[in-house]
Amino acid sequence: MVEKYRGVVPPGSIWFRLNRDESMALMQHQGMLEKMTPEQIMALDSADIQAAKGKVAELEQMLKDAGLKIVTLYD
């Protein structure tokens, strides 16, 4: 599950943490994975994505469209 959390820097920012499999699923959904070499794919790791101000809902929808579930770690 993609973790949604509040960041410290900048204060009140919203971040999403993806593990390696989730990162790959998102890149596959965006059509980026097939453009990568096998070496680049092997080097993929987890990722933290900061949502731009006012774009949290858009980023959440993109993650959901990629088949990923989101768990919010704050109230």
Protein Blocks (a to p, Z undefined) as FASTA:
>chain_A
ZZddddfbdghiacddddfklmmmmmmmnommmmpcfklmmmpccddddddehilmmmmm
mmmmnopacddfbZZ
